[in-house]
Amino acid sequence: MVNVIPVKVTPNARRNEIKKEEKGLKVYLTAPAIEGKANKLLIQILARHFNCRKSELRIIKGEKTRNKLIQKLV
């Protein structure tokens, strides 16, 4: 089974935090949006949140934007 989760990312935040919203998740990241650092941290934080491996998550849309679609392989 495959889940697709819409995520809005805010880089350079004061702390790492996940908030649930109507249309998915809003994730605040301390990492800057430079050289994929924010994307790496996003996958790490979501893996901890969903209690799964990082390899089970991937960005399928929005690699370079704040609005992303994350695919979770179950």
PATOR-928170 format. One line per field, with one value per residue (C-alpha): chain; x, y, z; residue in three letters; residue number from 1. Coordinates in Angstrom, 2 decimals, m for minus. Layout:
kette (A,...) $
c1 (X,...) $
c2 (Y,...) $
c3 (Z,...) $
rest (Ala,...) $
nr (NUM,...) $
END
This chain:
kette (A,A,A,A,A,A,A,A,A,A,A,A,A,A,A,A,A,A,A,A,A,A,A,A,A,A,A,A,A,A,A,A,A,A,A,A,A,A,A,A,A,A,A,A,A,A,A,A,A,A,A,A,A,A,A,A,A,A,A,A,A,A,A,A,A,A,A,A,A,A,A,A,A,A) $
c1 (0.00,1.26,0.30,0.84,1.07,1.00,3.59,4.31,7.87,9.24,13.06,15.25,12.77,13.74,13.01,11.97,8.22,5.34,1.80,m1.26,m3.42,m6.56,m4.63,m1.70,1.25,3.16,6.79,9.17,12.85,15.98,18.01,18.37,16.99,20.51,22.03,19.15,19.80,16.16,14.93,17.26,16.11,12.47,12.77,14.58,11.91,9.01,10.56,10.73,7.16,5.72,8.00,9.42,12.73,13.97,14.12,10.33,9.79,10.57,9.75,7.74,6.91,8.32,12.01,12.82,9.62,8.00,4.93,5.86,4.23,5.80,5.27,5.21,5.66,3.90) $
c2 (0.00,3.46,6.69,10.18,12.98,16.68,18.60,22.32,22.98,26.05,25.99,28.03,27.69,27.98,24.30,21.14,20.67,18.92,20.30,18.60,20.69,20.08,19.30,17.37,18.37,21.57,20.90,23.46,22.67,24.20,23.34,25.87,25.14,24.87,21.82,19.57,19.94,20.75,17.79,15.38,16.67,16.50,12.79,12.13,13.90,12.30,8.84,9.41,10.77,7.80,5.30,3.94,3.81,6.78,4.50,4.08,7.79,9.81,13.16,12.56,16.20,19.53,18.76,22.49,24.05,24.42,22.41,18.77,15.40,12.66,9.03,6.57,2.92,0.58) $
c3 (0.00,m0.89,0.86,m0.56,1.99,1.09,3.13,3.40,4.54,6.34,6.35,8.74,11.59,15.25,15.91,14.11,14.46,12.70,12.74,11.27,8.97,6.92,3.76,5.19,7.33,7.96,8.88,10.36,9.80,11.30,8.19,5.35,1.90,0.46,m1.25,m0.20,3.54,4.31,2.23,4.04,7.43,6.29,5.44,8.74,10.82,8.95,9.36,13.12,13.14,11.21,12.96,9.71,7.86,5.85,2.80,2.99,2.33,m0.76,m2.27,m5.44,m6.20,m5.05,m4.65,m4.90,m3.57,m0.15,m1.15,m1.51,m1.98,0.11,m0.81,2.08,1.15,3.54) $
rest (Met,Val,Asn,Val,Ile,Pro,Val,Lys,Val,Thr,Pro,Asn,Ala,Arg,Arg,Asn,Glu,Ile,Lys,Lys,Glu,Glu,Lys,Gly,Leu,Lys,Val,Tyr,Leu,Thr,Ala,Pro,Ala,Ile,Glu,Gly,Lys,Ala,Asn,Lys,Leu,Leu,Ile,Gln,Ile,Leu,Ala,Arg,His,Phe,Asn,Cys,Arg,Lys,Ser,Glu,Leu,Arg,Ile,Ile,Lys,Gly,Glu,Lys,Thr,Arg,Asn,Lys,Leu,Ile,Gln,Lys,Leu,Val) $
nr (1,2,3,4,5,6,7,8,9,10,11,12,13,14,15,16,17,18,19,20,21,22,23,24,25,26,27,28,29,30,31,32,33,34,35,36,37,38,39,40,41,42,43,44,45,46,47,48,49,50,51,52,53,54,55,56,57,58,59,60,61,62,63,64,65,66,67,68,69,70,71,72,73,74) $
END
